[in-house]
Amino acid sequence: MGSHRITSPRALSVTVGQQLSVSQLQVDSIPSNTDRASIRFYSPDGSTYVDYAAQDVGKTNPLVVPTFTVGGEVSATPGTWRVYALIQAKGNARLEISANHLDYVVVGPSPSPTPGPTPTASPSPSPSAGPSPTQTASPTATPTATPTPEPAPSPTGVPVGCVGQDRGNFGQLDSPRRDGLTGQRRLAANIAGGLDHQLVPYSFAVGQTVTKECGSGSSWISGAVPDDQPLDGRNCILGDTGNDGPALYDGFVSGTGSRPGRLDVRNGATTCPGRGDLVVGSVRLNNDVLSCFLRNGATLDSLTRTGVSATMLAPEVVDSPRLVWLPVVYATDRAQKRFQPILDFVPGFLTDETQSSAASASNGLAINGNSVKALQVFVFDKAALPVDAQAPTVAYDADLGPSIVRLVG
C-alpha cells in the first residue's frame, strides 16, 4: 500500500449495462521516483478486477487522469465497485495501491454480490477497456483494511483501455522471415517492406479462461499458433523489449538490402497540400499528416470516439506509407518476453500531430545520427478506413507491392 490518494469531484454511479465517461480523477501524494500510474476497478465481491491502462507520470504531482470511458466490463455487474490508483516506481518495481478508494456504484435490478476482501498491491495490470451514463452516489475515501489474497484479473476477456496519450518503451514485434534474416536485419526488413506472412487474431472459445500468454513447449493454450515460423495464420506474437534505434533507422529511412526505407517517397510521395517532403540525410521521406485525409467535418478526436465511419477519412489514406497496423495484446508487464495472443489489429499513423497540436518539423520521427531516438503513432478506430481495409488480418501480397497496408511492430 502506498501513501498516494485518489479523489473525484463528483459521484461515480451508472445504470446497469450502461457506460460512463469518467473525468478529472486526481491522484496526489505521488512519490518522486514514480514511473507510471493506472486506475483499477475491483468487483463488488472482490473476485476480479479491471484495469484502465497506465500512463507515464514523470514529475507530475498531482496527476489529473485524462478522461476515459467505463462500460459493460464493469456495469454488467451491479453493486459497488472499488476504484484504486496504482503506481509503479521506476525500474519496474512492484505496484503500490492507493491508501484510499472511490466507490463506483452500478445500479440495477439484480442483487448486488456480497462485498469481498480488500485487495493488495502486488500483481501486474490485467485486461480492461470500456465506458458508462450516470446517476447519483457519493465517492468515498475509505482507508483500506488489512491486505488479503489478491483477486484474479477479470475473466471476461476485456482488453486494457488506454487512458489518454501514453509513451514508453513498449518493444518491437519479433517476427520471422522467409528470407532467413535475423536480428537487426530482420527487424529493418519487416519495417521497410512489411511482414511476408499473415497474422490473425487469436479467438478464445466460449468459457475458455482468457490469458495474457500463449504458453510454450508442450503447454500451449488451445488453438495457439506461435509466430515462430514465417507461415500464414500465426496468432501468437513475440515482443522484443527495447527499441533498436539503428534498425529502426534502416527500416524507416535508409532502407535495407534492395528495399527502400518505409517512409522513402518511393513508397508513396507526400500528398498533403502545402507539405514538402521531409529530408533526413540524403533521403526524401513522406511527410503526410493524418488531418489532411479528414473528410465531412471529422476531426482527429472524432476518429477515436464512438460512431466512427468510413466517411471520415479519404480512402487514399491507405496509400500513405505512414499508415501502419499494430497488433493489440492483453495488458501485461513491459518486460514480457513470451508469446502473447493477438486480440485485434489497430491502425495508426506515424506522426506527432495530436487532437490539439500540429505536427512538428520531425513529424513523429526523432532522429539522432543514424538512429531513431523516438517515434510517435496516432492510433484510431479502423472503422474510419475503407471497408476493404478493415479485415481482421494483416496479410502479405507480393503482387500489390508497396501499396498494401503493412504491419509494423
C-alpha positions in Angstrom: 0.0 0.0 0.0 1.3 3.4 -0.9 0.7 6.9 0.6 -0.9 8.3 -2.6 -4.6 9.0 -2.7 -7.3 9.1 -5.4 -10.1 11.7 -5.5 -13.1 12.6 -7.7 -15.0 15.9 -7.9 -18.3 14.0 -8.5 -20.2 10.9 -7.6 -19.4 7.8 -9.8 -22.7 5.9 -10.5 -24.2 4.3 -13.5 -27.3 2.2 -14.5 -26.5 -1.5 -15.0 -25.3 -2.2 -18.6 -24.6 1.5 -19.4 -21.4 3.4 -19.9 -19.9 6.5 -18.2 -17.2 8.9 -19.2 -15.0 9.4 -16.2 -13.1 12.7 -15.9 -11.0 14.7 -13.5 -9.9 11.8 -11.3 -6.9 13.0 -9.4 -4.0 11.1 -7.8 -1.9 13.1 -5.3 0.9 12.5 -2.8 2.8 10.6 -5.6 6.4 9.8 -4.6 9.1 11.5 -6.7 10.5 8.2 -8.2 7.2 7.1 -9.6 7.2 5.9 -13.3 3.6 5.0 -14.1 0.1 5.1 -12.8 -3.2 3.3 -13.7 -6.7 3.0 -12.4 -8.0 -0.3 -11.1 -11.7 -1.3 -10.5 -12.4 -4.2 -8.1 -15.7 -6.0 -8.4 -18.3 -5.9 -5.6 -17.3 -9.4 -4.4 -13.6 -8.7 -4.7 -13.0 -11.7 -7.0 -12.0 -9.8 -10.2 -10.5 -6.5 -11.3 -10.4 -4.4 -14.4 -7.5 -2.0 -15.2 -7.6 1.2 -17.2 -4.1 1.5 -18.6 -1.1 3.1 -17.2 0.4 6.3 -18.3 3.7 7.9 -17.6 3.8 10.1 -14.5 7.2 11.7 -14.7 7.4 14.7 -12.4 3.6 15.2 -12.4 2.1 15.6 -8.9 -0.8 15.6 -8.5 -1.8 13.6 -11.6 -5.1 14.6 -13.3 -6.1 11.4 -15.1 -7.3 12.0 -18.7 -10.9 11.3 -19.4 -11.7 7.6 -20.1 -14.8 5.6 -20.5 -16.0 2.6 -18.4 -18.5 0.3 -20.0 -20.1 -3.2 -19.8 -17.0 -4.8 -18.4 -17.9 -3.1 -15.2 -21.5 -2.1 -15.5 -22.7 -5.6 -16.3 -22.1 -6.4 -12.6 -24.5 -4.5 -10.2 -23.1 -3.3 -6.8 -20.4 -1.1 -5.6 -17.0 -1.4 -7.3 -14.0 -0.1 -5.5 -11.7 2.2 -7.5 -8.0 2.5 -6.6 -5.0 4.2 -8.1 -2.0 2.0 -8.7 1.5 3.4 -9.1 4.8 1.8 -10.0 8.3 3.1 -9.1 11.0 3.4 -11.8 12.8 0.2 -12.6 9.6 -1.9 -12.8 9.3 -2.2 -9.1 6.1 -3.8 -7.6 2.8 -1.9 -7.8 1.5 0.1 -4.9 -2.2 0.6 -4.4 -3.6 3.9 -3.1 -4.3 4.4 0.6 -8.0 5.0 -0.2 -10.5 4.2 -2.8 -13.6 5.6 -4.5 -17.0 3.9 -4.9 -18.3 3.2 -8.4 -22.0 2.3 -8.0 -23.7 0.1 -10.6 -27.4 0.5 -10.0 -29.5 -2.4 -11.4 -32.3 -4.8 -10.7 -30.0 -7.8 -10.0 -29.0 -8.3 -6.3 -25.5 -7.0 -5.6 -22.8 -9.5 -4.9 -21.7 -9.9 -1.3 -18.8 -7.5 -0.6 -15.4 -9.2 -0.6 -12.0 -8.8 0.8 -9.9 -5.7 0.3 -7.1 -6.2 -2.4 -3.4 -5.9 -2.0 -1.0 -4.2 -4.4 1.0 -7.0 -6.0 0.1 -8.3 -9.4 0.8 -6.8 -12.8 -2.1 -5.0 -14.6 -4.8 -7.0 -16.3 -7.1 -6.7 -19.3 -9.7 -3.9 -19.5 -11.4 -1.2 -21.6 -14.6 0.5 -21.5 -17.2 3.3 -21.0 -20.8 4.1 -18.8 -24.0 7.1 -18.2 -24.8 8.3 -14.6 -27.0 8.6 -11.6 -26.1 9.6 -8.1 -24.0 8.4 -5.2 -21.1 9.8 -3.3 -17.5 8.8 -3.9 -15.9 7.8 -0.7 -12.3 7.9 0.5 -12.2 4.8 2.7 -8.9 3.6 4.2 -8.1 0.0 3.1 -8.3 -2.8 5.5 -5.7 -5.5 6.2 -4.4 -6.8 2.9 -5.8 -10.2 1.8 -5.1 -12.5 -1.1 -5.3 -10.7 -4.5 -8.3 -11.2 -6.7 -7.8 -12.6 -10.1 -8.0 -10.4 -13.3 -11.4 -10.2 -14.9 -12.1 -13.4 -16.9 -14.3 -11.5 -19.3 -11.5 -11.0 -21.9 -11.9 -7.2 -21.9 -8.7 -5.6 -23.3 -6.9 -2.9 -21.5 -8.1 0.7 -22.2 -5.6 3.5 -22.7 -6.2 6.5 -20.5 -5.1 9.4 -22.7 -1.8 9.6 -24.5 0.9 7.3 -23.5 4.6 6.9 -24.2 7.2 4.4 -23.2 9.5 1.6 -24.3 6.9 -1.0 -25.4 9.1 -3.2 -27.6 9.2 -4.4 -31.2 7.5 -7.2 -33.0 10.0 -10.0 -33.4 8.6 -11.9 -36.4 10.5 -14.4 -38.6 11.0 -14.0 -42.3 11.1 -16.4 -45.3 14.4 -15.0 -46.4 16.0 -16.1 -43.2 17.1 -12.7 -42.0 17.7 -12.4 -38.2 18.3 -9.8 -35.6 18.6 -6.2 -36.7 18.4 -7.0 -40.4 15.1 -8.9 -39.8 13.5 -6.0 -37.9 14.6 -3.5 -40.5 13.2 -5.6 -43.3 9.9 -6.1 -41.5 9.5 -2.4 -41.1 10.7 -1.4 -44.6 8.7 -4.0 -46.5 6.2 -5.4 -44.1 5.8 -9.0 -42.9 6.0 -11.7 -45.5 3.2 -13.8 -44.0 -0.2 -13.3 -42.5 -1.0 -12.8 -38.8 -4.5 -13.3 -37.4 -6.3 -12.6 -34.1 -6.5 -15.4 -31.5 -10.1 -16.3 -30.6 -10.8 -17.5 -27.1 -13.5 -20.1 -27.1 -16.7 -19.6 -25.1 -15.9 -20.5 -21.5 -12.2 -20.5 -22.1 -10.2 -18.6 -19.5 -8.6 -15.5 -21.1 -4.9 -15.5 -20.6 -2.2 -12.9 -21.4 0.3 -15.6 -22.7 0.0 -18.4 -25.2 2.2 -20.8 -23.3 5.2 -22.7 -24.6 6.6 -26.1 -25.4 4.0 -28.7 -24.6 1.7 -26.4 -22.8 0.4 -24.1 -25.5 -3.2 -22.9 -24.9 -5.7 -24.5 -27.2 -5.5 -23.1 -30.8 -2.3 -21.2 -30.2 -0.2 -20.9 -33.4 3.1 -19.1 -32.4 4.7 -16.8 -34.8 8.0 -18.8 -34.8 7.8 -19.7 -38.5 7.0 -17.4 -41.4 3.7 -19.1 -42.3 0.2 -17.7 -42.6 -2.3 -18.0 -39.7 0.1 -17.2 -36.8 -2.0 -15.8 -33.9 0.6 -15.5 -31.1 3.4 -13.0 -31.3 6.6 -12.3 -29.6 7.8 -8.9 -28.5 11.4 -7.9 -28.3 11.6 -5.4 -25.5 13.5 -2.2 -26.1 13.9 0.0 -29.1 16.7 -0.8 -31.6 17.4 2.7 -32.9 19.8 1.8 -35.8 17.5 -1.0 -37.1 14.5 1.4 -36.9 16.5 3.9 -38.9 17.3 1.4 -41.6 13.6 0.3 -41.7 12.1 3.7 -41.8 14.7 5.8 -43.5 17.8 4.4 -45.2 16.4 1.0 -46.3 17.9 -2.4 -46.1 19.2 -4.6 -48.9 17.2 -3.7 -52.0 14.3 -2.3 -50.0 14.0 1.5 -49.6 13.0 2.7 -46.1 9.3 2.5 -45.3 9.0 6.3 -45.4 11.1 6.8 -48.5 9.0 8.7 -51.1 9.5 5.8 -53.5 6.9 4.0 -51.3 4.5 6.9 -51.5 5.1 10.6 -52.1 3.8 13.3 -49.8 0.3 14.2 -50.9 -0.9 16.6 -48.2 -1.3 20.1 -49.7 1.4 22.6 -48.6 3.7 20.0 -47.0 7.0 19.3 -48.6 9.0 16.1 -48.2 11.0 15.5 -45.0 14.7 15.2 -45.8 16.9 13.1 -43.5 20.5 12.8 -44.6 20.1 12.3 -48.4 16.8 10.5 -48.2 13.5 12.2 -49.0 10.7 11.0 -46.7 7.0 11.1 -46.9 5.7 13.9 -44.7 1.9 13.4 -44.7 -0.2 14.2 -41.7 -3.4 12.4 -40.8 -5.6 15.5 -40.6 -5.2 16.2 -44.3 -7.2 13.0 -45.1 -10.1 14.0 -42.8 -13.5 14.5 -44.6 -17.1 15.5 -43.9 -16.3 17.6 -40.8 -14.4 14.8 -39.0 -11.6 15.7 -36.6 -8.7 13.6 -35.2 -10.7 13.4 -31.9 -13.8 12.0 -33.6 -11.6 9.2 -35.1 -11.2 7.9 -31.5 -14.8 8.2 -30.3 -18.0 6.2 -30.9 -19.8 6.4 -34.3 -16.7 6.3 -36.5 -17.4 5.5 -40.1 -15.5 5.2 -43.4 -16.9 8.7 -44.4 -14.4 10.3 -42.0 -11.2 9.6 -43.9 -10.4 9.9 -47.6 -9.7 6.3 -48.9 -6.3 7.5 -50.2 -5.0 7.3 -46.6 -4.3 3.6 -47.1 -1.7 4.6 -49.8 0.4 6.7 -47.3 3.4 4.8 -46.1 2.8 6.4 -42.7 -0.3 4.3 -42.2 0.6 1.2 -40.2 -1.2 -1.7 -38.5 -0.3 -2.6 -34.9 -1.2 -5.8 -33.1 -3.1 -5.4 -29.9 -2.3 -7.8 -27.0 -3.7 -8.0 -23.5 -2.2 -5.8 -20.8 0.9 -7.2 -19.2 4.3 -6.1 -17.9 6.5 -4.3 -20.3 9.2 -6.9 -19.6 7.0 -9.7 -21.1 9.2 -12.0 -23.2 6.8 -14.8 -24.1 4.3 -15.3 -26.9 1.1 -13.4 -26.4 -2.3 -13.9 -28.1 -3.3 -11.2 -30.7 -6.5 -9.6 -29.6 -7.0 -7.5 -32.7 -5.2 -5.1 -35.0 -5.5 -1.3 -34.8 -4.5 1.2 -37.5 -2.1 4.0 -36.6 -0.5 6.9 -38.4 3.2 7.8 -37.9 3.0 11.4 -36.8 3.3 13.6 -33.7 0.2 15.5 -34.7 -2.5 15.3 -32.0 -6.1 16.4 -31.4 -4.7 19.7 -30.0 -1.4 20.3 -31.7 0.0 20.4 -35.2 2.8 18.1 -36.4 6.4 19.2 -35.5 9.2 19.5 -38.0 10.2 15.9 -37.4 6.6 14.7 -37.7 6.8 11.9 -35.2 10.3 10.5 -36.2 13.0 11.8 -33.9 16.4 11.1 -35.4 19.8 11.0 -33.7 22.5 10.5 -36.2 21.8 7.1 -37.9 19.4 6.0 -35.2 15.8 6.6 -34.4 15.6 8.1 -30.9 11.8 8.0 -30.7 8.7 7.6 -32.9 5.1 8.6 -32.3 2.0 6.9 -33.7 -1.6 8.2 -33.6 -4.0 5.2 -33.3 -7.6 5.4 -34.3 -10.7 3.3 -34.9 -10.3 1.1 -38.0 -14.0 1.8 -38.9 -12.7 5.0 -40.4 -10.9 3.1 -43.2 -12.4 1.8 -46.4 -14.3 -1.4 -45.8 -11.9 -3.5 -47.8 -9.1 -2.3 -45.5 -10.9 -3.3 -42.2 -10.1 -7.1 -42.4 -9.2 -8.6 -39.0 -5.9 -10.0 -40.5 -2.7 -8.4 -41.7 -1.8 -10.1 -45.0 1.1 -10.0 -47.4 0.6 -9.9 -51.2 3.8 -9.6 -53.3 1.7 -8.6 -56.3 0.5 -5.5 -54.6 3.9 -4.1 -53.9 4.2 -1.1 -51.6 0.6 -0.1 -51.9 -0.5 -2.8 -49.4 -1.1 -1.7 -45.8 1.8 -3.1 -43.8 2.2 -4.2 -40.2 4.8 -2.6 -38.1 5.8 -3.7 -34.6 
